[in-house]
Amino acid sequence: MKWMDEIKVVIFDLDGTLYQDDTFLGRYIAHMLKDNFNEEEIAAAVHEAYDILEGNHPVHFGCYFDRIQHDVFLHENFIPTSCYSWEGMKRERHVEDDSSLLFIGDVWGIAHLYAAKFSISQEKRIEAFEKVRYEMIEKPYAFQRHDRLFESIKSLHAEKKIFMTNTAGETGPAFVSYLNIGSLFNEYIFDAKKPVGMDRIVKRFVKKGYKPSEILSIGDNPFNDLLPVKRLGGRTCLISPYKHYGQYEWDVAVQTVEELSDVLMHMSVVKL
């Protein structure tokens, strides 16, 4: 992959990229539903959520969910096409206004799907989000840190290493502290508002004189982290152990942080 020696800017997502964990999903959904649903109903929703994640449900991971009508849209190159009900029945609907569509692009997207499906209030969503985020970095639920990944990032000879997450509030910096990566990147962007924010940062670097082909984005959510960069001519790396609906090509695709570490180590060697 000769293009790797041209990379000067590398943009890293946080969740699902600098660590991998899906055990929070069940707890997050349970926190959102606990006041309005019984234990059996919550357990059923959690089981169903993991079925979606693992590809065992009519709702496909990597498609669009209509927050209002609760339909699902397949897509071609991320343009919504066929419409299906939650149960997988074909529906004759066309997208006229995509503002109600949620792309199910990562594990958090499935939680957001259920928040919309069960009309969870914004207050309850935030409360559940904050609770599960802190659980993720505290015992007994703390996720594993991968020091080799951070060593590989440190070894990169890129001119700019950017940390970019949609996480707002205090949990973003708390995760940075937990991971001990406070000096690993040149810039830390919280509440990034991807995908729009990703489009903006790439254009910002292009305006500074970088070529799109010199910019690499690494993330687990194709819609938020990769598509804006690819559309502008940049390079992309998908990290995800899950099967995403659709056929599209990224410059690199890996499943684990260990595999990502190998790719970054290779880039470091290439630069020497």
DOTORLUM-714906 format. One line per field, with one value per residue: residue number from 1; residue in one letter; x, y, z of N, C-alpha, C in turn. Coordinates in pm, 1 decimal. Each point is the difference from the previous one (the first is absolute). Example, Ala and Ser with C-alpha at 12.3 -4.5 7.8 and 13.67 -1.06 7.14 Angstrom:
k	c(1  2)
r	c(A  S)
n.xx	c(1319.0  -35.0)
n.yy	c(-569.0  105.0)
n.zz	c(780.0  -72.0)
ca.xx	c(-89.0  82.0)
ca.yy	c(119.0  119.0)
ca.zz	c(0.0  6.0)
c.xx	c(90.0  -77.0)
c.yy	c(120.0  109.0)
c.zz	c(0.0  73.0)
end
This chain:
k	c(1  2  3  4  5  6  7  8  9  10  11  12  13  14  15  16  17  18  19  20  21  22  23  24  25  26  27  28  29  30  31  32  33  34  35  36  37  38  39  40  41  42  43  44  45  46  47  48  49  50  51  52  53  54  55  56  57  58  59  60  61  62  63  64  65  66  67  68  69  70  71  72  73  74  75  76  77  78  79  80  81  82  83  84  85  86  87  88  89  90  91  92  93  94  95  96  97  98  99  100  101  102  103  104  105  106  107  108  109  110  111  112  113  114  115  116  117  118  119  120  121  122  123  124  125  126  127  128  129  130  131  132  133  134  135  136  137  138  139  140  141  142  143  144  145  146  147  148  149  150  151  152  153  154  155  156  157  158  159  160  161  162  163  164  165  166  167  168  169  170  171  172  173  174  175  176  177  178  179  180  181  182  183  184  185  186  187  188  189  190  191  192  193  194  195  196  197  198  199  200  201  202  203  204  205  206  207  208  209  210  211  212  213  214  215  216  217  218  219  220  221  222  223  224  225  226  227  228  229  230  231  232  233  234  235  236  237  238  239  240  241  242  243  244  245  246  247  248  249  250  251  252  253  254  255  256  257  258  259  260  261  262  263  264  265  266  267  268  269  270  271  272)
r	c(M  K  W  M  D  E  I  K  V  V  I  F  D  L  D  G  T  L  Y  Q  D  D  T  F  L  G  R  Y  I  A  H  M  L  K  D  N  F  N  E  E  E  I  A  A  A  V  H  E  A  Y  D  I  L  E  G  N  H  P  V  H  F  G  C  Y  F  D  R  I  Q  H  D  V  F  L  H  E  N  F  I  P  T  S  C  Y  S  W  E  G  M  K  R  E  R  H  V  E  D  D  S  S  L  L  F  I  G  D  V  W  G  I  A  H  L  Y  A  A  K  F  S  I  S  Q  E  K  R  I  E  A  F  E  K  V  R  Y  E  M  I  E  K  P  Y  A  F  Q  R  H  D  R  L  F  E  S  I  K  S  L  H  A  E  K  K  I  F  M  T  N  T  A  G  E  T  G  P  A  F  V  S  Y  L  N  I  G  S  L  F  N  E  Y  I  F  D  A  K  K  P  V  G  M  D  R  I  V  K  R  F  V  K  K  G  Y  K  P  S  E  I  L  S  I  G  D  N  P  F  N  D  L  L  P  V  K  R  L  G  G  R  T  C  L  I  S  P  Y  K  H  Y  G  Q  Y  E  W  D  V  A  V  Q  T  V  E  E  L  S  D  V  L  M  H  M  S  V  V  K  L)
n.xx	c(84.5  40.2  -132.8  33.9  101.0  -121.3  -42.9  -62.5  -128.2  -6.9  -127.0  -3.2  -93.5  -92.5  -131.5  40.8  86.8  3.7  -117.9  -25.1  -129.5  -75.1  67.0  33.6  -20.2  7.8  105.0  46.4  -41.2  51.3  104.1  -13.2  -17.3  85.9  -33.4  2.7  92.3  -61.1  48.6  -111.8  -66.6  68.8  -10.5  -125.2  -6.1  63.5  -72.0  -104.6  47.2  36.5  -123.1  -38.0  73.1  -48.9  -94.3  -68.5  -24.5  -127.8  22.3  55.0  108.4  9.6  -124.8  -107.4  -22.0  -128.3  45.7  -69.6  19.8  124.5  13.7  45.5  105.3  1.0  120.8  27.0  125.8  -69.2  -53.3  -97.5  -30.6  3.6  -131.6  27.2  -97.7  -23.5  -108.3  44.2  -121.7  -1.3  39.7  -107.3  119.9  2.4  126.9  -81.5  11.9  133.3  -59.6  -96.0  93.5  18.1  127.7  -24.8  95.5  -39.1  62.8  52.2  10.9  28.1  76.9  48.2  9.2  38.4  83.9  15.9  23.0  55.5  29.6  124.0  -30.6  28.4  -73.3  -86.0  6.8  5.0  -98.4  -60.4  21.3  -21.0  -104.4  -35.2  22.9  -42.8  -103.6  14.8  26.5  -96.6  57.3  -64.7  -42.1  108.4  2.0  51.7  112.5  32.3  99.3  -4.1  -130.8  10.0  76.3  -87.9  -94.1  64.0  17.7  -125.8  43.5  -128.2  -24.9  -123.0  -22.1  -119.7  -42.1  -101.2  -80.7  -113.3  70.4  -109.1  19.4  -3.9  -81.7  3.1  23.1  -105.9  -46.5  33.1  -46.5  -110.6  -1.0  22.3  -81.9  15.6  109.6  -88.9  -93.6  5.6  -117.5  -77.4  -89.8  -74.4  -111.3  60.9  -117.0  65.0  -28.3  -83.7  30.4  -13.9  -107.3  -34.0  38.8  -50.4  -107.5  4.3  33.0  -98.4  -71.9  55.9  -39.4  -67.8  45.7  -120.7  80.6  32.9  -132.3  17.1  -121.4  6.7  -96.5  -97.0  -32.0  -35.5  -120.6  37.0  78.1  -60.6  -130.7  -4.2  91.4  -63.7  -111.8  87.8  14.3  -37.0  85.6  -37.0  -24.4  -70.6  -34.7  -36.4  -39.9  -87.1  -96.5  43.2  -124.5  -3.9  26.9  107.9  91.6  67.6  91.0  -45.2  -13.6  -14.4  14.6  128.1  17.6  12.1  -98.0  -70.3  45.4  -24.4  -117.2  -17.8  37.9  -75.9  -93.8  31.4  2.0  -115.4  -28.6  63.7)
n.yy	c(-119.8  38.6  13.1  -99.4  -2.2  25.5  -80.2  117.5  -31.2  -42.3  -28.3  -2.1  -91.3  10.9  2.4  -122.1  97.0  82.0  -52.2  -124.8  25.7  -109.4  -30.2  124.4  -56.0  -118.3  44.3  54.1  -102.7  -81.6  82.5  -0.8  -131.5  7.3  124.8  -44.7  -91.1  -119.0  -83.7  -65.0  113.2  40.6  -119.7  6.9  126.4  -34.4  -110.2  72.0  90.4  -102.6  -40.4  127.4  14.7  -119.6  75.9  -13.7  109.4  16.8  67.5  49.6  -45.1  131.9  9.8  54.2  65.2  -5.3  106.2  47.1  -58.4  -5.8  48.7  -93.2  71.1  -85.1  -16.5  85.0  -25.9  -46.3  -26.0  38.6  -130.0  -131.4  -2.5  -28.3  -77.3  23.0  -60.9  90.1  55.5  -24.6  128.6  57.1  32.6  129.5  26.3  81.8  -35.1  8.2  108.5  -91.0  -12.6  -112.3  24.0  -129.2  86.0  -0.3  -50.0  121.9  -18.3  -122.6  50.5  83.6  -110.5  -64.5  98.8  -2.9  -129.0  22.0  99.7  -33.9  66.9  120.6  37.1  -97.8  37.6  127.4  -20.1  -78.8  93.8  98.9  -69.6  -39.4  125.4  42.3  -80.7  47.5  96.1  -67.8  -58.8  -110.8  110.7  46.3  62.7  -86.9  43.1  50.1  -19.4  -118.0  18.7  43.0  -106.7  -68.1  62.4  -20.9  -118.2  33.9  12.9  -6.0  102.4  -50.3  -19.1  -24.6  33.4  -76.9  46.2  -63.1  -65.9  44.2  109.5  -46.7  -88.7  87.7  111.8  -52.0  -27.6  121.0  40.6  -74.0  38.3  108.9  72.8  67.2  -66.9  -88.0  96.5  54.3  -58.9  46.4  -66.0  61.4  -71.4  -89.8  -52.0  -115.0  -9.5  97.3  -29.9  -124.1  31.6  67.2  -101.1  -87.5  74.4  -0.3  -128.4  -21.6  82.8  -78.2  -70.5  -77.3  -102.5  -18.6  -38.6  110.3  -15.8  -61.8  -51.3  -26.5  -87.0  -19.2  127.5  -79.3  23.7  -9.8  -108.8  -71.9  -6.5  94.3  -79.8  -114.5  67.3  39.3  -131.3  -7.2  -45.7  -128.5  -21.2  -107.6  20.6  -124.8  -69.1  97.6  -74.3  92.6  43.4  -51.1  38.4  24.4  66.6  -37.1  90.2  -4.9  -128.3  25.2  -105.9  1.3  42.3  -130.3  -23.3  94.6  -52.5  -115.6  51.8  54.3  -116.8  -55.7  89.5  -28.7  -128.6  15.5  75.7  -103.8)
n.zz	c(0.0  -120.7  -0.7  79.8  -87.8  -53.2  97.5  18.1  -16.3  126.1  -29.9  132.8  -20.2  96.8  13.6  30.8  28.4  104.0  3.5  35.4  4.4  11.6  111.0  -29.2  -119.4  57.1  67.9  -110.5  -73.7  92.1  1.9  -133.6  7.7  98.9  -22.9  -125.5  21.7  -2.6  89.0  -21.3  -2.5  103.9  58.0  -43.0  40.8  111.0  10.6  -30.3  86.1  75.3  -23.6  12.9  110.1  30.1  -57.3  113.2  -69.0  -31.7  112.5  -109.0  59.5  1.3  48.5  -56.3  112.3  -32.4  62.9  -102.2  -116.8  45.8  -120.8  -82.9  -36.4  -102.2  -49.8  -95.7  38.1  103.6  -118.3  85.0  5.3  9.7  26.1  128.4  45.4  128.1  -47.2  -87.7  11.9  -131.8  -4.4  -55.2  38.5  -23.6  9.7  60.2  126.7  -13.6  46.5  -26.4  -93.7  65.2  -28.7  -8.7  31.5  128.1  104.4  13.7  -131.4  42.8  96.0  -91.4  -73.6  108.6  17.1  -132.8  -9.3  119.6  -84.2  23.3  108.5  -45.1  101.3  -27.0  -126.2  34.1  85.3  -89.2  -92.0  82.9  42.7  -122.1  -35.9  115.4  -18.8  -122.4  86.9  59.1  103.5  -34.7  -61.8  60.4  -117.7  -83.6  52.6  -118.5  83.9  -60.9  2.0  123.9  17.7  -71.9  70.6  112.4  -59.0  -25.7  -124.3  24.5  -77.7  -19.5  129.0  -50.0  119.6  -41.2  94.4  -22.9  90.0  60.2  69.9  123.8  -59.1  -98.3  70.8  62.8  -121.5  -38.4  117.5  -10.5  -126.9  74.9  -75.7  112.9  -35.4  -41.0  5.0  -120.8  -18.1  96.6  -70.9  91.1  13.7  -75.4  32.9  1.8  -127.8  32.8  125.6  -46.1  -69.0  107.4  79.7  -86.7  -18.3  133.1  -1.9  -86.1  70.7  92.0  -105.1  84.8  -69.2  -52.9  -99.0  65.5  -2.4  116.2  -13.9  131.4  -23.9  89.9  -17.5  -101.4  49.0  125.8  3.1  -93.1  -13.2  95.3  53.4  -20.7  29.2  89.5  -16.8  129.0  90.9  2.1  130.1  -31.5  127.6  -24.8  106.9  -31.1  -50.9  -82.8  -8.1  -121.0  -122.9  72.8  -62.3  106.7  21.8  125.0  31.8  129.2  77.9  35.5  125.0  17.1  -85.5  62.3  112.5  -61.3  -41.3  118.8  51.9  -94.2  30.2  125.8  -38.1  -66.8  106.2  55.2)
ca.xx	c(-84.5  95.2  -59.3  23.4  114.6  -40.1  -89.8  56.0  -99.4  -78.2  -110.3  -43.8  -121.2  22.6  -76.4  7.6  123.2  110.6  -34.2  -116.7  -84.3  -143.6  -73.2  -75.5  -125.0  -112.4  -18.4  -48.2  -142.3  -69.8  -7.9  -99.8  -134.5  -31.4  -113.8  -124.8  -16.4  34.8  126.5  -13.7  -0.1  135.8  84.4  -32.8  57.7  145.7  28.2  -25.8  105.2  118.6  -32.4  26.6  144.5  64.0  -54.7  -103.8  -128.5  -38.1  61.5  140.5  104.6  54.2  -108.0  -64.6  -121.6  -84.5  -34.3  -141.8  -85.1  60.8  34.8  142.4  33.7  126.7  60.0  103.4  96.8  -54.4  -122.7  -108.9  -71.4  -117.5  -51.6  -54.0  -51.2  84.7  -6.9  61.8  -94.4  25.4  -97.0  15.2  28.8  119.4  48.4  -17.0  72.2  85.7  34.8  -43.3  73.3  116.8  82.6  41.5  137.0  85.8  -76.1  -77.5  -113.3  -108.6  -61.3  -77.1  -117.9  -99.5  -47.1  -103.2  -108.4  -80.7  -28.6  65.9  20.7  138.4  54.3  29.9  110.8  124.5  26.5  46.7  129.0  102.4  18.8  70.0  134.6  87.2  12.7  94.5  137.9  8.6  -28.3  55.2  -30.0  101.6  47.4  144.6  86.8  95.3  118.7  70.9  -62.2  46.3  140.3  3.6  -39.1  114.1  108.9  -34.4  75.2  -91.6  18.7  -109.0  -82.4  -119.0  -97.9  -126.6  -113.1  -128.1  -36.5  -1.8  0.2  121.8  47.0  105.4  127.7  17.5  50.5  139.0  77.3  1.9  86.3  133.5  42.1  -13.1  106.9  25.0  -48.8  26.6  -124.4  -110.2  -127.6  -115.4  -126.4  45.8  -117.1  15.8  92.7  24.8  125.9  109.5  12.0  59.4  141.7  76.8  9.3  90.5  137.6  20.9  20.6  135.2  95.8  10.3  -81.8  -90.1  64.9  96.8  -78.6  -56.0  -91.6  -15.1  -116.7  -86.6  -129.9  25.3  -72.7  54.5  145.1  70.0  -64.6  33.4  140.0  7.9  -63.2  90.7  122.3  93.6  18.9  -88.4  24.5  -109.4  29.4  -127.8  -14.6  -137.6  -30.5  -81.1  -75.1  42.9  128.2  80.1  141.1  85.8  139.7  39.7  -106.2  47.7  -105.4  39.0  103.5  128.8  23.7  26.3  136.9  89.8  -5.0  69.8  141.5  46.9  12.4  119.5  114.6  -1.8  44.8  141.9)
ca.yy	c(119.8  109.1  127.5  24.9  87.8  137.8  50.0  102.7  27.3  -117.9  34.8  -118.3  -4.0  -54.5  -120.0  -103.2  17.3  -4.1  -115.4  -71.7  -54.7  9.6  -45.5  113.4  20.2  -50.5  84.8  130.6  -15.4  -25.3  127.0  85.4  -57.8  -56.1  61.5  -15.5  -136.8  -100.0  -69.2  -88.7  83.8  53.2  -111.7  -28.1  107.8  -17.2  -117.2  41.1  94.5  -77.6  -68.8  96.5  18.7  -121.3  -36.4  -101.8  70.4  64.5  132.8  -21.8  90.0  70.5  58.7  117.9  -19.0  118.7  25.6  32.4  -109.9  -124.6  -85.0  -15.3  19.3  -44.0  111.6  -24.3  108.5  82.5  65.5  -90.8  -64.0  -78.6  21.8  -119.3  16.5  -55.2  -146.6  -41.9  -1.2  105.9  108.5  90.3  135.2  65.9  104.5  137.5  83.0  -94.2  53.6  -93.0  -125.9  -26.1  -106.9  -92.6  -21.5  -55.5  -57.3  108.6  24.9  -91.3  57.1  117.0  -55.6  -37.7  123.4  53.8  -97.1  2.0  141.2  35.9  144.1  44.8  -0.1  -138.4  -45.0  58.6  -63.3  -135.9  11.2  37.4  -111.5  -111.8  43.7  -11.9  -143.1  -59.1  24.4  -32.3  -140.2  -121.4  -1.7  73.9  -69.2  -23.2  93.5  -68.6  85.9  -16.5  90.6  136.5  4.6  9.3  137.0  84.1  -21.7  55.2  119.0  98.3  137.1  30.7  -111.1  66.8  -77.1  62.9  -78.5  69.5  5.6  133.0  -4.7  -31.6  -137.8  -5.2  16.2  -108.8  -114.4  32.3  -21.4  -144.0  -63.2  58.5  44.7  145.5  66.8  -83.2  64.8  143.3  75.1  -77.4  60.6  -63.2  48.0  30.8  10.2  -76.2  8.7  136.7  45.3  -64.7  72.9  130.9  -6.4  -34.6  122.1  90.8  -38.6  26.5  144.9  27.2  -43.9  -145.7  -65.8  -99.1  -130.9  -1.4  -5.6  -131.5  -7.1  -135.1  -4.0  -118.4  37.8  41.3  122.0  115.4  12.0  -31.7  47.3  139.1  6.7  -66.4  86.0  111.9  -53.5  -43.4  -142.4  -46.6  -129.6  -46.3  -100.3  -50.6  -144.9  -30.3  6.3  115.7  -16.8  77.2  -26.4  118.5  -29.2  92.5  -28.1  -107.2  -46.8  -92.7  -36.5  15.9  99.5  -64.3  12.8  140.8  24.1  -51.2  93.2  123.6  -33.0  -7.5  138.0  56.9  -54.7  58.4  139.3  8.5)
ca.zz	c(0.0  -14.5  40.2  141.9  24.2  -30.5  104.5  88.4  105.0  36.0  89.9  73.0  80.5  134.0  33.1  -101.0  -76.5  95.5  83.5  -52.4  106.0  -27.2  118.0  55.2  -72.3  78.4  117.8  -46.5  -31.8  126.6  74.1  -64.5  5.3  131.8  68.4  -74.6  -48.6  100.3  -23.1  -115.6  -120.5  -15.7  -43.4  -140.1  -80.5  -0.1  -84.9  -138.2  -39.2  -36.3  -125.2  -107.5  -8.3  -50.0  -130.0  13.9  11.6  -126.2  -2.8  -30.4  46.2  -115.6  -79.2  57.9  78.8  2.7  140.2  12.9  -46.8  46.6  -112.8  -27.4  -141.4  -56.3  -73.1  -99.7  18.6  108.2  -43.1  37.3  -110.9  40.0  135.3  64.5  135.3  104.7  -10.9  -124.6  -111.3  -97.3  0.8  -113.9  48.9  -51.5  90.5  -47.9  95.7  71.6  132.1  104.2  -13.3  83.2  -55.8  105.5  -44.9  103.9  111.2  59.6  -87.7  36.5  120.7  -42.8  -66.4  101.5  63.4  -88.4  -12.6  121.5  32.7  124.9  8.0  -8.9  136.1  35.8  -86.0  51.8  129.9  -25.9  -68.3  98.5  92.1  -61.9  -36.4  116.3  28.0  -93.4  41.2  141.9  30.6  -62.8  -143.6  -76.2  -118.9  -6.3  -71.0  -87.7  -4.3  -127.6  -95.5  26.6  -40.8  -146.1  -34.5  37.9  -95.4  -131.1  -39.4  -59.1  49.6  91.4  49.0  52.3  75.9  -36.8  47.1  13.5  140.9  61.3  145.4  73.6  -14.7  -101.2  70.6  96.5  -75.2  -35.2  122.0  27.7  -99.5  15.8  -133.4  0.7  -75.7  -118.0  -121.9  -15.4  21.5  55.8  -36.5  62.1  -56.7  -136.3  -88.6  -123.7  -112.9  -47.8  56.8  -71.3  -126.5  26.9  37.3  -119.5  -81.0  71.1  -31.7  -142.0  -9.8  49.3  -100.0  -9.9  -100.0  60.3  1.4  109.8  123.6  28.9  113.1  53.8  87.2  -8.3  -55.4  -138.9  -37.0  71.9  3.0  -124.6  -122.6  -35.2  -43.9  -130.3  -100.4  -28.1  -60.7  102.3  25.0  106.4  62.7  83.3  101.9  50.4  -6.2  -37.7  -142.2  -36.5  -124.0  -116.3  -63.1  -24.6  22.6  71.9  -33.7  91.2  89.0  101.8  94.2  139.2  29.1  -26.1  -143.6  -25.7  44.9  -103.5  -112.7  37.6  9.3  -138.7  -47.9  61.4  -70.6  -134.0  6.3  30.8)
c.xx	c(88.1  -55.2  29.7  115.5  -29.5  -80.9  73.0  -93.3  -78.4  -102.8  -53.4  -132.6  36.6  -69.8  2.6  126.4  122.2  -24.2  -119.9  -76.7  -145.2  -83.2  -84.1  -140.0  -120.4  -28.2  -57.9  -150.1  -80.4  -14.7  -109.2  -142.2  -49.2  -124.7  -134.4  -28.2  39.7  126.1  -5.8  4.8  138.8  93.9  -24.3  60.7  151.8  39.4  -15.9  109.3  126.4  -24.6  26.0  149.6  68.2  -58.3  -107.2  -139.6  -34.2  53.3  149.8  89.5  63.8  -107.1  -57.2  -125.5  -76.1  -50.0  -149.6  -88.1  50.2  16.9  151.0  22.7  135.3  58.2  97.4  93.2  -54.0  -119.9  -115.5  -74.4  -125.0  -35.7  -61.6  -52.7  100.0  6.8  58.6  -92.3  24.5  -110.8  28.3  14.0  125.8  37.9  -17.1  74.7  83.2  36.8  -40.1  77.6  123.4  78.7  51.3  142.4  95.0  -86.9  -86.9  -124.2  -117.8  -70.6  -86.9  -128.0  -108.7  -52.0  -111.1  -121.2  -94.7  -25.3  56.1  30.0  148.7  67.0  41.1  115.7  133.3  39.3  57.2  137.7  111.3  30.0  81.4  141.4  95.2  15.2  111.4  145.6  19.1  -30.2  -145.5  -11.8  108.6  51.5  152.9  71.1  104.6  122.1  74.9  -59.0  53.6  148.0  10.7  -41.2  114.9  112.0  -27.9  78.0  -87.3  26.3  -106.1  -75.5  -116.1  -91.5  -134.7  -116.7  -125.5  -43.1  10.1  6.1  132.5  53.8  106.9  137.4  25.9  54.0  146.1  91.2  13.0  95.7  144.1  58.3  -5.8  107.1  29.4  -33.6  33.8  -122.3  -108.5  -130.7  -112.3  -127.3  21.7  -112.4  26.4  -136.3  31.7  134.7  120.6  24.3  73.3  149.2  87.4  17.1  92.2  145.3  32.5  27.3  140.3  107.1  19.4  -88.9  -95.7  64.7  105.9  -68.7  -63.3  -91.6  -19.7  -118.8  -85.4  -135.8  20.4  -62.5  62.2  148.0  67.0  -60.8  33.3  142.0  15.3  -57.6  89.0  133.2  103.8  5.2  -80.4  42.6  -117.5  51.7  -132.7  -3.2  -136.9  -18.8  -94.8  -73.1  64.3  137.7  70.9  141.7  68.1  144.3  56.4  -122.0  59.3  -113.8  33.7  104.6  138.8  35.4  29.1  142.2  99.7  5.1  80.8  149.5  61.8  19.0  125.7  126.1  12.8  59.1  150.1  85.0)
c.yy	c(124.8  134.0  33.7  96.1  145.3  63.3  97.5  34.2  -128.1  41.0  -128.4  25.8  -55.4  -134.2  -100.8  4.5  -7.6  -103.8  -67.3  -64.5  12.4  -44.7  111.0  9.2  -44.6  86.2  135.6  -6.0  -19.7  128.4  90.4  -49.5  -30.1  58.5  -27.1  -141.5  -98.0  -76.4  -90.4  78.9  56.3  -108.2  -33.2  105.1  -14.2  -116.7  36.8  92.9  -74.5  -84.7  91.2  13.8  -118.5  -49.6  -105.2  60.4  62.0  142.9  -19.3  106.4  65.6  52.0  122.1  -40.5  131.2  20.8  21.2  -118.8  -137.1  -102.5  -4.9  14.8  -62.4  116.3  -50.5  118.9  106.0  85.5  -95.8  -52.9  -70.5  22.7  -129.1  35.8  -58.8  -152.4  -50.7  -6.8  121.4  104.1  92.6  142.9  52.5  112.7  135.9  98.8  -93.3  46.6  -93.8  -131.3  -3.4  -113.5  -85.9  -43.5  -56.2  -49.9  105.9  29.7  -90.8  49.3  119.8  -43.0  -32.8  121.5  62.2  -91.6  5.1  141.3  40.4  149.4  34.8  -2.3  -140.3  -54.5  48.7  -65.5  -140.2  0.1  30.1  -117.5  -111.5  38.9  -13.1  -144.9  -61.6  18.7  -23.8  -149.0  -14.6  -2.9  63.2  -82.5  -5.3  109.8  -77.8  89.0  -11.1  90.8  141.6  16.3  14.6  138.9  96.2  -9.0  57.9  128.3  103.1  138.1  35.9  -127.9  62.4  -99.5  68.8  -88.8  84.1  14.4  142.1  -16.0  -45.7  -139.6  -14.3  16.9  -110.4  -125.2  21.5  -24.7  -148.5  -72.7  48.2  43.7  152.8  75.7  -71.4  70.6  148.2  84.4  -95.1  73.1  -82.1  62.2  40.1  14.9  -63.1  -54.1  140.9  50.5  -62.1  67.6  132.9  -7.7  -38.5  123.5  102.7  -32.4  22.5  149.2  38.9  -49.1  -149.3  -51.0  -97.6  -137.6  -11.5  -9.7  -138.1  8.7  -145.2  -0.7  -122.7  30.1  51.1  134.5  123.3  22.3  -8.4  63.6  145.7  13.8  -60.1  87.6  117.7  -46.2  -45.7  -151.0  -43.2  -136.5  -32.2  -101.2  -43.9  -151.9  -43.7  12.9  116.7  -28.4  83.6  -40.8  131.2  -29.1  113.4  -36.7  -113.4  -38.8  -103.0  -26.6  35.8  109.6  -59.6  10.2  144.3  35.3  -45.0  93.7  126.1  -23.1  -7.9  139.5  65.8  -47.3  62.0  139.0  12.4  -1.1)
c.zz	c(0.0  46.9  145.3  25.7  -35.7  113.5  93.0  116.1  25.5  105.7  62.8  70.1  137.5  18.3  -114.0  -81.9  90.4  109.2  -65.1  114.6  -44.1  120.3  61.8  -59.4  80.8  121.5  -38.7  -29.3  127.3  81.1  -58.5  24.2  141.0  65.6  -65.6  -48.6  110.0  -41.9  -123.2  -130.7  -27.2  -51.5  -147.2  -92.3  -10.4  -90.6  -147.4  -50.8  -41.7  -124.7  -119.5  -22.0  -67.8  -132.1  3.8  14.0  -134.8  -12.9  -16.4  63.4  -122.7  -93.8  71.0  76.5  2.8  143.6  20.3  -35.2  43.8  -110.8  -14.4  -149.6  -30.9  -79.2  -104.7  2.1  95.5  -41.4  27.7  -121.7  53.0  146.2  53.2  138.2  98.4  -9.5  -131.0  -119.1  -90.8  6.6  -117.7  52.2  -64.8  95.0  -66.1  89.3  88.2  140.6  113.5  -3.0  88.8  -64.4  115.1  -31.4  102.1  115.3  65.7  -83.0  30.1  125.3  -35.9  -71.3  102.2  76.2  -83.0  -6.3  120.0  52.4  136.9  0.2  -7.3  137.0  42.9  -83.2  54.7  131.6  -18.8  -64.7  99.3  92.6  -62.9  -39.9  118.4  44.0  -83.7  41.2  150.2  19.4  40.8  -151.6  -87.2  -118.5  -1.3  -77.9  -79.4  -21.1  -132.3  -107.6  19.2  -33.4  -150.9  -47.4  29.5  -102.8  -138.0  -27.9  -70.7  60.8  103.3  34.9  76.5  69.2  -18.2  41.1  7.2  145.4  53.5  152.2  57.2  -25.4  -107.8  63.3  102.0  -68.8  -39.6  119.6  31.1  -94.4  8.3  -134.6  -11.0  -75.5  -131.0  -130.8  -1.1  31.3  49.6  -28.2  62.7  -58.4  -146.4  -101.4  -136.9  -44.1  -49.2  50.8  -67.8  -134.0  21.8  30.0  -119.1  -88.5  64.6  -31.3  -147.3  -21.3  46.2  -96.3  -12.2  -113.5  70.6  13.0  108.5  136.6  12.9  121.4  39.8  94.6  -23.2  -60.7  -142.6  -35.8  63.3  -25.9  -136.1  -124.4  -33.0  -54.4  -138.5  -109.5  -39.2  -58.3  99.6  13.0  123.0  51.4  91.1  100.6  59.9  -9.6  -51.7  -150.4  -26.6  -130.6  -110.6  -49.3  -27.4  43.0  75.1  -33.0  85.6  81.3  95.2  97.4  144.3  18.5  -22.5  -148.3  -37.5  42.0  -104.9  -119.7  30.7  13.9  -139.3  -57.6  56.9  -69.6  -137.9  0.3  19.8  -126.1)
end
